[in-house]
Amino acid sequence: MKSFGHKIWAIADGYIPSKSVGTHPQMTSHDSLCFLNTGERDAFVRITVYFVDRPPAGPYTRTVSSARTLHIRFNDFKDPEPVPFDTEYAALIESDEPVIVQHTRLDSRQAENALFSTIAFSSTGD
Protein backbone atom coordinates (compact mmCIF):
# COMPACT_ATOMS: atom_id res chain seq x y z
CA MET A 1 0.00 0.00 0.00
CA LYS A 2 1.29 3.47 -0.87
CA SER A 3 2.10 5.92 1.93
CA PHE A 4 0.46 9.32 1.62
CA GLY A 5 1.16 12.40 3.70
CA HIS A 6 4.13 14.06 5.31
CA LYS A 7 6.30 13.64 8.37
CA ILE A 8 6.04 17.21 9.73
CA TRP A 9 2.77 19.04 10.41
CA ALA A 10 1.85 22.23 12.26
CA ILE A 11 -1.35 23.53 13.84
CA ALA A 12 -1.14 27.30 14.41
CA ASP A 13 -4.54 27.80 16.08
CA GLY A 14 -5.14 25.81 19.24
CA TYR A 15 -7.65 26.65 21.97
CA ILE A 16 -9.73 24.42 24.25
CA PRO A 17 -12.75 26.17 25.77
CA SER A 18 -13.28 25.25 29.43
CA LYS A 19 -17.07 25.39 29.23
CA SER A 20 -19.44 23.07 27.42
CA VAL A 21 -23.18 22.67 26.90
CA GLY A 22 -24.56 19.22 26.18
CA THR A 23 -23.81 15.61 26.95
CA HIS A 24 -20.36 14.46 28.01
CA PRO A 25 -18.13 13.31 26.32
CA GLN A 26 -19.74 13.76 22.88
CA MET A 27 -20.47 17.48 23.24
CA THR A 28 -17.51 18.48 25.43
CA SER A 29 -15.62 21.42 23.92
CA HIS A 30 -12.34 20.14 22.52
CA ASP A 31 -9.53 20.33 19.98
CA SER A 32 -8.64 17.07 18.28
CA LEU A 33 -6.11 15.60 15.89
CA CYS A 34 -7.21 13.10 13.29
CA PHE A 35 -4.45 10.98 11.75
CA LEU A 36 -4.54 8.78 8.66
CA ASN A 37 -1.72 6.30 8.08
CA THR A 38 -2.08 4.64 4.66
CA GLY A 39 1.35 3.03 4.84
CA GLU A 40 2.51 -0.50 5.62
CA ARG A 41 4.37 0.49 8.82
CA ASP A 42 3.09 1.93 12.09
CA ALA A 43 3.81 5.65 12.51
CA PHE A 44 5.28 6.93 15.78
CA VAL A 45 4.19 10.56 16.28
CA ARG A 46 5.50 13.22 18.68
CA ILE A 47 3.37 16.27 19.45
CA THR A 48 4.92 19.39 20.98
CA VAL A 49 2.60 22.17 22.19
CA TYR A 50 3.77 25.81 22.07
CA PHE A 51 2.39 28.72 24.10
CA VAL A 52 2.48 32.52 24.01
CA ASP A 53 4.05 33.04 27.43
CA ARG A 54 5.75 29.84 28.57
CA PRO A 55 8.03 27.04 27.34
CA PRO A 56 6.60 24.24 25.18
CA ALA A 57 4.89 21.15 26.63
CA GLY A 58 5.48 17.61 25.52
CA PRO A 59 6.34 15.64 23.70
CA TYR A 60 3.08 13.72 23.74
CA THR A 61 3.55 10.47 21.87
CA ARG A 62 1.13 8.18 20.05
CA THR A 63 1.32 5.36 17.53
CA VAL A 64 -0.86 5.42 14.43
CA SER A 65 -1.14 1.83 13.28
CA SER A 66 -0.49 0.84 9.68
CA ALA A 67 -3.51 1.31 7.37
CA ARG A 68 -5.49 2.89 10.21
CA THR A 69 -6.83 6.16 11.51
CA LEU A 70 -6.45 7.62 15.01
CA HIS A 71 -8.48 10.43 16.59
CA ILE A 72 -7.18 12.02 19.79
CA ARG A 73 -8.29 15.05 21.78
CA PHE A 74 -5.83 17.56 23.16
CA ASN A 75 -8.12 17.49 26.23
CA ASP A 76 -6.95 13.92 26.88
CA PHE A 77 -3.21 14.69 26.95
CA LYS A 78 -2.00 14.10 30.51
CA ASP A 79 1.67 13.06 30.34
CA PRO A 80 3.91 14.99 30.71
CA GLU A 81 1.18 17.57 31.58
CA PRO A 82 -2.38 18.48 30.56
CA VAL A 83 -2.92 21.08 27.84
CA PRO A 84 -4.52 24.03 29.68
CA PHE A 85 -8.06 25.19 28.91
CA ASP A 86 -8.80 28.77 27.78
CA THR A 87 -5.20 29.19 26.60
CA GLU A 88 -3.95 29.92 23.09
CA TYR A 89 -1.47 27.34 21.80
CA ALA A 90 0.02 25.86 18.63
CA ALA A 91 1.30 22.35 17.95
CA LEU A 92 4.06 20.71 15.97
CA ILE A 93 3.54 17.08 14.92
CA GLU A 94 6.55 14.98 13.87
CA SER A 95 6.18 11.45 12.54
CA ASP A 96 8.68 8.80 11.54
CA GLU A 97 6.34 7.70 8.71
CA PRO A 98 4.21 9.81 6.34
CA VAL A 99 0.76 10.55 7.75
CA ILE A 100 -2.11 12.94 7.04
CA VAL A 101 -3.20 15.24 9.89
CA GLN A 102 -6.49 17.08 10.33
CA HIS A 103 -7.33 19.49 13.17
CA THR A 104 -10.88 19.88 14.50
CA ARG A 105 -12.40 22.09 17.20
CA LEU A 106 -15.79 21.76 18.84
CA ASP A 107 -16.78 24.88 20.76
CA SER A 108 -19.92 24.03 22.72
CA ARG A 109 -19.90 26.94 25.16
CA GLN A 110 -23.46 27.75 24.06
CA ALA A 111 -26.38 25.73 22.71
CA GLU A 112 -25.55 26.89 19.16
CA ASN A 113 -22.36 24.88 18.76
CA ALA A 114 -19.45 25.79 16.51
CA LEU A 115 -17.37 23.15 14.75
CA PHE A 116 -14.49 23.67 12.38
CA SER A 117 -11.99 21.39 10.81
CA THR A 118 -8.91 22.01 8.69
CA ILE A 119 -5.98 20.11 7.25
CA ALA A 120 -2.83 21.02 9.16
CA PHE A 121 0.10 22.77 7.48
CA SER A 122 2.52 20.14 6.20
CA SER A 123 6.19 20.20 5.36
CA THR A 124 8.51 17.77 3.64
CA GLY A 125 11.15 18.67 6.21
CA ASP A 126 13.49 20.33 3.71
Contact map, one row per residue, 1 for C-alpha under 8 A:
111000000000000000000000000000000000011100000000000000000000000000000000000000000000000000000000000000000000000000000000000000
111100000000000000000000000000000000011100000000000000000000000000000000000000000000000000000000000000000000000000000000000000
111110000000000000000000000000000000111100000000000000000000000000000000000000000000000000000000011000000000000000000000000000
011111000000000000000000000000000000111000000000000000000000000000000000000000000000000000000000011100000000000000000000000000
001111100000000000000000000000000000000000000000000000000000000000000000000000000000000000000000011100000000000000000000000000
000111111000000000000000000000000000000000000000000000000000000000000000000000000000000000000010111100000000000000000000011100
000011111000000000000000000000000000000000000000000000000000000000000000000000000000000000001111111000000000000000000000011110
000001111100000000000000000000000000000000000000000000000000000000000000000000000000000000011110000000000000000000000000011110
000001111110000000000000000000000000000000000000000000000000000000000000000000000000000000011100000010000000000000000001111000
000000011111000000000000000000000000000000000000000000000000000000000000000000000000000001111000000000000000000000000001110000
000000001111110000000000000000000000000000000000000000000000000000000000000000000000000001110000000000100000000000000001100000
000000000111110000000000000000000000000000000000000000000000000000000000000000000000000011100000000000000000000000000000000000
000000000011111000000000000000000000000000000000000000000000000000000000000000000000000111000000000000000000000000000000000000
000000000011111100000000000000100000000000000000000000000000000000000000000000000000000111100000000000000000000000000000000000
000000000000111110000000000000100000000000000000000000000000000000000000000000000000111110000000000000000000000000000000000000
000000000000011111000000000011100000000000000000000000000000000000000000011000000001111000000000000000001010000000000000000000
000000000000001111110000000011000000000000000000000000000000000000000000000000000000110000000000000000000010100000000000000000
000000000000000111110000000010000000000000000000000000000000000000000000000000000000110000000000000000000000000000000000000000
000000000000000011111000000110000000000000000000000000000000000000000000000000000000000000000000000000000001100000000000000000
000000000000000011111100001110000000000000000000000000000000000000000000000000000000000000000000000000000011110000000000000000
000000000000000000111110001100000000000000000000000000000000000000000000000000000000000000000000000000000001111000000000000000
000000000000000000011111011100000000000000000000000000000000000000000000000000000000000000000000000000000001001000000000000000
000000000000000000001111111100000000000000000000000000000000000000000000000000000000000000000000000000000000000000000000000000
000000000000000000000111111100000000000000000000000000000000000000000000000000000000000000000000000000000000000000000000000000
000000000000000000000011111100000000000000000000000000000000000000000000000000000000000000000000000000000000000000000000000000
000000000000000000000111111100000000000000000000000000000000000000000000000000000000000000000000000000000000000000000000000000
000000000000000000011111111110000000000000000000000000000000000000000000000000000000000000000000000000000101000000000000000000
000000000000000000111111111111000000000000000000000000000000000000000000000000000000000000000000000000000111000000000000000000
000000000000000111110000001111100000000000000000000000000000000000000000000000000000000000000000000000001111100000000000000000
000000000000000110000000000111110000000000000000000000000000000000000000111000000000000000000000000000001110000000000000000000
000000000000011100000000000011111000000000000000000000000000000000000000111000000000000000000000000000111100000000000000000000
000000000000000000000000000001111100000000000000000000000000000000000011111000000000000000000000000000111000000000000000000000
000000000000000000000000000000111110000000000000000000000000000000000011110000000000000000000000000011110000000000000000000000
000000000000000000000000000000011111000000000000000000000000000000001111000000000000000000000000000011110000000000000000000000
000000000000000000000000000000001111100000000000000000000000000100001110000000000000000000000000001111000000000000000000000000
000000000000000000000000000000000111110000000000000000000000000100111100000000000000000000000000001110000000000000000000000000
001100000000000000000000000000000011111001100000000000000000000111111000000000000000000000000000011100000000000000000000000000
111100000000000000000000000000000001111100000000000000000000000001110000000000000000000000000000001000000000000000000000000000
111100000000000000000000000000000000111111000000000000000000000001100000000000000000000000000000110000000000000000000000000000
111000000000000000000000000000000000011111000000000000000000000001100000000000000000000000000000000000000000000000000000000000
000000000000000000000000000000000000001111100000000000000000000011000000000000000000000000000000100000000000000000000000000000
000000000000000000000000000000000000101111110000000000000000001111000000000000000000000000000000100000000000000000000000000000
000000000000000000000000000000000000100011111000000000000000001111000000000000000000000000000011111000000000000000000000000000
000000000000000000000000000000000000000001111100000000000000111100000000000000000000000000000011100000000000000000000000000000
000000000000000000000000000000000000000000111110000000000000111100000000000000000000000000001111000000000000000000000000000000
000000000000000000000000000000000000000000011111000000000011110000000000000000000000000000001110000000000000000000000000000000
000000000000000000000000000000000000000000001111100000000111100000000000000000000000000000111100000000000000000000000000000000
000000000000000000000000000000000000000000000111110000011111000000000000000000000000000000111000000000000000000000000000000000
000000000000000000000000000000000000000000000011111000011110000000000000000000000010000011110000000000000000000000000000000000
000000000000000000000000000000000000000000000001111101111000000000000000000000000000000011110000000000000000000000000000000000
000000000000000000000000000000000000000000000000111111110000000000000000000000000000000111000000000000000000000000000000000000
000000000000000000000000000000000000000000000000011111000000000000000000000000000000000110000000000000000000000000000000000000
000000000000000000000000000000000000000000000000001111100000000000000000000000000000000000000000000000000000000000000000000000
000000000000000000000000000000000000000000000000011111110000000000000000000000000000000000000000000000000000000000000000000000
000000000000000000000000000000000000000000000000011011111000000000000000000000000000000000000000000000000000000000000000000000
000000000000000000000000000000000000000000000001111001111100000000000000000000000000000000000000000000000000000000000000000000
000000000000000000000000000000000000000000000001110000111110000000000000000000011010000000000000000000000000000000000000000000
000000000000000000000000000000000000000000000011100000011111000000000000000000111000000000000000000000000000000000000000000000
000000000000000000000000000000000000000000000111100000001111100000000000000000010000000000000000000000000000000000000000000000
000000000000000000000000000000000000000000000111000000000111110000000000000010110000000000000000000000000000000000000000000000
000000000000000000000000000000000000000000011110000000000011111000000000000000000000000000000000000000000000000000000000000000
000000000000000000000000000000000000000000011100000000000001111100000000000000000000000000000000000000000000000000000000000000
000000000000000000000000000000000000000001111000000000000000111110000000000000000000000000000000000000000000000000000000000000
000000000000000000000000000000000011100001111000000000000000011111011100000000000000000000000000000000000000000000000000000000
000000000000000000000000000000000000100011100000000000000000001111111000000000000000000000000000000000000000000000000000000000
000000000000000000000000000000000000111111100000000000000000000111110000000000000000000000000000000000000000000000000000000000
000000000000000000000000000000000001111100000000000000000000000011111000000000000000000000000000000000000000000000000000000000
000000000000000000000000000000000001110000000000000000000000000111111100000000000000000000000000000000000000000000000000000000
000000000000000000000000000000000111100000000000000000000000000110111110000000000000000000000000000000000000000000000000000000
000000000000000000000000000000000111000000000000000000000000000100011111000000000000000000000000000000000000000000000000000000
000000000000000000000000000000011110000000000000000000000000000000001111100000000000000000000000000000000000000000000000000000
000000000000000000000000000000011100000000000000000000000000000000000111110100000000000000000000000000000000000000000000000000
000000000000000000000000000001111000000000000000000000000000000000000011111110000000000000000000000000000000000000000000000000
000000000000000100000000000001111000000000000000000000000000000000000001111110000010000000000000000000000000000000000000000000
000000000000000100000000000001110000000000000000000000000000000000000000111110000110000000000000000000000000000000000000000000
000000000000000000000000000000000000000000000000000000000000000000000001111111000100000000000000000000000000000000000000000000
000000000000000000000000000000000000000000000000000000000001000000000000111111101110000000000000000000000000000000000000000000
000000000000000000000000000000000000000000000000000000000000000000000000000111111110000000000000000000000000000000000000000000
000000000000000000000000000000000000000000000000000000000101000000000000000011111100000000000000000000000000000000000000000000
000000000000000000000000000000000000000000000000000000001111000000000000000001111100000000000000000000000000000000000000000000
000000000000000000000000000000000000000000000000000000001100000000000000000011111110000000000000000000000000000000000000000000
000000000000000000000000000000000000000000000000000000000000000000000000001111111111000000000000000000000000000000000000000000
000000000000000000000000000000000000000000000000100000001000000000000000011011001111100000000000000000000000000000000000000000
000000000000000100000000000000000000000000000000000000000000000000000000000000000111111000000000000000000000000000000000000000
000000000000001111000000000000000000000000000000000000000000000000000000000000000011111000000000000000000000000000000000000000
000000000000001111000000000000000000000000000000000000000000000000000000000000000001111100000000000000000000000000000000000000
000000000000001100000000000000000000000000000000000000000000000000000000000000000001111110000000000000000000000000000000000000
000000000000111000000000000000000000000000000000001100000000000000000000000000000000011111000000000000000000000000000000000000
000000000001111000000000000000000000000000000000111100000000000000000000000000000000001111100000000000000000000000000000000000
000000000111110000000000000000000000000000000000111000000000000000000000000000000000000111110000000000000000000000000000000000
000000000111010000000000000000000000000000000011110000000000000000000000000000000000000011111000000000000000000000000000000000
000000011110000000000000000000000000000000000011110000000000000000000000000000000000000001111100000000000000000000000000000000
000000111100000000000000000000000000000000001111000000000000000000000000000000000000000000111110000000000000000000000000000000
000000111000000000000000000000000000000000001110000000000000000000000000000000000000000000011111000000000000000000000000000000
000001110000000000000000000000000000000000111100000000000000000000000000000000000000000000001111111000000000000000000000000000
000000100000000000000000000000000000000000111000000000000000000000000000000000000000000000000111110000000000000000000000000000
000001100000000000000000000000000000001011110000000000000000000000000000000000000000000000000011111000000000000000000000000000
001111100000000000000000000000000000101000100000000000000000000000000000000000000000000000000011111100000000000000000000000000
001111100000000000000000000000000011110000100000000000000000000000000000000000000000000000000010111110000000000000000000000000
000111000000000000000000000000000011100000000000000000000000000000000000000000000000000000000000011111000000000000000000000000
000000001000000000000000000000001111000000000000000000000000000000000000000000000000000000000000001111100000000000000011000000
000000000000000000000000000000001110000000000000000000000000000000000000000000000000000000000000000111110000000000001111000000
000000000010000000000000000000111100000000000000000000000000000000000000000000000000000000000000000011111000000000001111000000
000000000000000000000000000000111100000000000000000000000000000000000000000000000000000000000000000001111100000000111100000000
000000000000000100000000000011110000000000000000000000000000000000000000000000000000000000000000000000111110000001111000000000
000000000000000000000000001111100000000000000000000000000000000000000000000000000000000000000000000000011111000011110000000000
000000000000000110010000000111000000000000000000000000000000000000000000000000000000000000000000000000001111110011100000000000
000000000000000000111100001110000000000000000000000000000000000000000000000000000000000000000000000000000111111111000000000000
000000000000000010111000000010000000000000000000000000000000000000000000000000000000000000000000000000000011111010000000000000
000000000000000000011000000000000000000000000000000000000000000000000000000000000000000000000000000000000011111110000000000000
000000000000000000001100000000000000000000000000000000000000000000000000000000000000000000000000000000000001111110000000000000
000000000000000000000000000000000000000000000000000000000000000000000000000000000000000000000000000000000001011111000000000000
000000000000000000000000000000000000000000000000000000000000000000000000000000000000000000000000000000000111111111100000000000
000000000000000000000000000000000000000000000000000000000000000000000000000000000000000000000000000000001111000111110000000000
000000000000000000000000000000000000000000000000000000000000000000000000000000000000000000000000000000011110000011111000000000
000000000000000000000000000000000000000000000000000000000000000000000000000000000000000000000000000000011100000001111100000000
000000000000000000000000000000000000000000000000000000000000000000000000000000000000000000000000000001111000000000111110000000
000000000000000000000000000000000000000000000000000000000000000000000000000000000000000000000000000001110000000000011111000000
000000000000000000000000000000000000000000000000000000000000000000000000000000000000000000000000000011100000000000001111100000
000000001110000000000000000000000000000000000000000000000000000000000000000000000000000000000000000011100000000000000111110000
000000001110000000000000000000000000000000000000000000000000000000000000000000000000000000000000000000000000000000000011111000
000001111100000000000000000000000000000000000000000000000000000000000000000000000000000000000000000000000000000000000001111100
000001111000000000000000000000000000000000000000000000000000000000000000000000000000000000000000000000000000000000000000111111
000001110000000000000000000000000000000000000000000000000000000000000000000000000000000000000000000000000000000000000000011111
000000110000000000000000000000000000000000000000000000000000000000000000000000000000000000000000000000000000000000000000001111
000000000000000000000000000000000000000000000000000000000000000000000000000000000000000000000000000000000000000000000000001111
